Amino acid sequence: MAETLAWRKPRQRMAPPAPRQASREMIGSSISMRSVVKTYGAFCAADRISLDVEPGEFITLLGPSGSGKTTLLNLLAGFQTIDGGEILIDGRSIAHVPTHRRGFGMVFQSYALFPNMTVSQNVAFPLRMAGVDRATSDRRVAETLEMMRLSDHARKTPFEMSGGQQQRVAIARAIVMRPKVVLMDEPLSALDRRLRESIQIEIRALHQTIGSTILFVTHDQSEALTMSDRIAVMDKGHIIQVGRPVDIYRQPQSRFVASFVGESNLIEAEILENRGGTMRLRSRSGLVFDAQSRDASASGTATVLVRPERIALRETATADSVAATVTSALFMGETLRIEAEMAGGETLLIRCQDTAARSLPQIGSRIHVSWGAQDCWVLA
């Protein structure tokens, strides 16, 4: 359970990353992972992973099953021992600090509530274990329940509550000690979509209020994009890319990140001209277009990412459009999901807003599509 780290040295507060409110004092700790290794026999779950987290930052470990994200969280929590490298909290190694002395709040996928205790008793448990006096404990529990909108449920047991309410109790118990670091291991995966989205907003607002450093593990891309200051995308025991959600989504550095984070169209094209910041390219279907790029020396061919929502549908052919044949068309409420094949054989996925003026195209019908340089990205 979370308690104060007596061994921590005071350190100078660092300005949190945008868009955090820089005027608000951060209580969170910095985290530094340096060449962390964890193996299970011949399998390497964490392969020389390095990552720095600023005080008060909300960072998400995102990746498929088996990528190493939960292993990394368990190493940080102290549930497992590292086989190489080191983990520092506020500049000090925690290698020999037991789990219960690390001072972390923890939220698990299984809520891990005590079924024989009321909500108030569950939330008060860390305070009781830390020897906090009754008056202070009651005040802190009341404040935390109010923060999590649970005051009306204080006397209920977990069996009398919905899944979403139980998850809020688990979060309240994790933050009641105002820990410097909160670890969350896929805490929303058991909830339905609408409730999951609601609690995502609540956790984000809570983070802005308490200022703890949060390390959040998920395989859900929308959760990561919605909640994080930064995302660390993981695969096969490595961190593939770290960046702000907008950069991870719009400017991925590899095919894996482009494919894993959101839906994508990956188009192979010939480089006609490299201007440094942009390239002029020609697809197999003959479409000549510009794309953003960081590689000023690339030549030959390139893979270009075009997100489905960035593709424009044209009523008629234009100089900057290409014809495609519709192979699938689905009405999804607020959006239309269309698949179309271009003359060169490339299949495009297109997502566009449903409007009164737009009808769902018929399979086999001909459409015209286009995109601008700001809508696509050349992968490294």
Protein Blocks (a to p, Z undefined) as FASTA:
>chain_A
ZZddfkbccddddddddfbdfkbccfbdcdddehiacdehjbcfbghiacdddehiacdd
dddehilmmmmmmmmnopaccfedjddeehiacklgcfklnopacddfbloiafkbcfkl
mmmmmmmmnopafklmmmmmmmmmmmnopmmmmmpcfklpcfklmmmmmmmmmmmnopab
dcdehkllmpcfklmmmmmmmmmmmmmmnopacddddfbfklmmmmpmbdcddeehiafb
gcdfklmmmmccbfklmmmnocadddddddfbdghjaccdddfkopacddddfblkbghi
adddddfklpccdfbdcfkbccdddfbdcdehjaccdddddfkopacdddddddfklccd
dehiacdddddfklpccdZZ
